[in-house]
């Protein structure tokens, strides 16, 4: 039986979604990976690492899992290739429950699911070529086929000129490229990324994300990545789930979650991406107005590109733009403005209500004279 057929072959307890559910929820048909009521409790721990996880990951998408340390990101990721056995619930790959898989079927499954790691996991005594070739040798692939495959993959990741060097001679980004090539040797359908850019500098991170995006487009892989960096999610993912204490607190299209975060954890994770107020302005900021002419400072999170002149007119008074910017996420424009509104006939609460006509999220930062 081939590895592909082993992955898709029916198993005694496989329970595909009922026909009615597939009609009512068409995303079930599109799910490459599906979690149903997933839970994981480790021995000796009072609180479960995962609880009640229900998610669908679509075929061919780049899906992000984010959360603070200890949120359960790694535990969830590792249930996809059964490196972690759930305590309850199910994980379905191509609508097949992988829980009953014996050792042989797990080997076949794991060859169809590549994985790259934060610290590269390369063998220091082997060259770049040998590191990539090793999984093929273990699988008993013929030498000619191994050579063809390694050559193609090193070209794909841009390391064809480094095939003879050892990991100690490589930069962090080059080591991760070796890790990516090694993860692709068995032509996987799914690629798992476990904090794959956390050990890299920003410029190298950008190059690795470009490579992953190119691999997703050219090979049609489903990529699932975990990270604590919201900037990584913004730059590469189509959809994201936010975990806190092992539970899903928010999920959706990246542009929607970034544009209008609903949960406090999400807002906290997004805070580093927000531009800070200048120190001089921050020093003069007050929680309450100290004079009748004090300006109200508003921060607006925008989805789309509003007409600023109309927004300013709607707020009344004299409006100054103190900070602002617009970026595009998933073909959607998202912006953030910090406005000082002085002399408006509207109070702070009324200004909030008026600004919400234009913005997905608004807050009063304070008052300045």
Secondary structure as GFF3:
##gff-version 3
##sequence-region A 1 369
A	DSSP	alpha_helix	3	8	.	.	.	ID=ss1
A	DSSP	alpha_helix	19	24	.	.	.	ID=ss2
A	DSSP	alpha_helix	27	30	.	.	.	ID=ss3
A	DSSP	beta_strand	31	40	.	.	.	ID=ss4
A	DSSP	beta_strand	50	58	.	.	.	ID=ss5
A	DSSP	beta_strand	62	67	.	.	.	ID=ss6
A	DSSP	alpha_helix	73	79	.	.	.	ID=ss7
A	DSSP	beta_strand	88	93	.	.	.	ID=ss8
A	DSSP	beta_strand	96	97	.	.	.	ID=ss9
A	DSSP	alpha_helix	103	111	.	.	.	ID=ss10
A	DSSP	beta_strand	113	117	.	.	.	ID=ss11
A	DSSP	alpha_helix	128	138	.	.	.	ID=ss12
A	DSSP	alpha_helix	143	156	.	.	.	ID=ss13
A	DSSP	three_ten_helix	160	162	.	.	.	ID=ss14
A	DSSP	three_ten_helix	167	169	.	.	.	ID=ss15
A	DSSP	alpha_helix	172	183	.	.	.	ID=ss16
A	DSSP	beta_strand	190	194	.	.	.	ID=ss17
A	DSSP	alpha_helix	202	219	.	.	.	ID=ss18
A	DSSP	beta_strand	222	227	.	.	.	ID=ss19
A	DSSP	alpha_helix	230	236	.	.	.	ID=ss20
A	DSSP	beta_strand	239	244	.	.	.	ID=ss21
A	DSSP	beta_strand	247	253	.	.	.	ID=ss22
A	DSSP	alpha_helix	254	259	.	.	.	ID=ss23
A	DSSP	alpha_helix	264	270	.	.	.	ID=ss24
A	DSSP	three_ten_helix	271	273	.	.	.	ID=ss25
A	DSSP	alpha_helix	279	284	.	.	.	ID=ss26
A	DSSP	beta_strand	295	303	.	.	.	ID=ss27
A	DSSP	alpha_helix	308	315	.	.	.	ID=ss28
A	DSSP	beta_strand	318	329	.	.	.	ID=ss29
A	DSSP	beta_strand	332	342	.	.	.	ID=ss30
A	DSSP	alpha_helix	348	355	.	.	.	ID=ss31
A	DSSP	beta_strand	361	368	.	.	.	ID=ss32
###
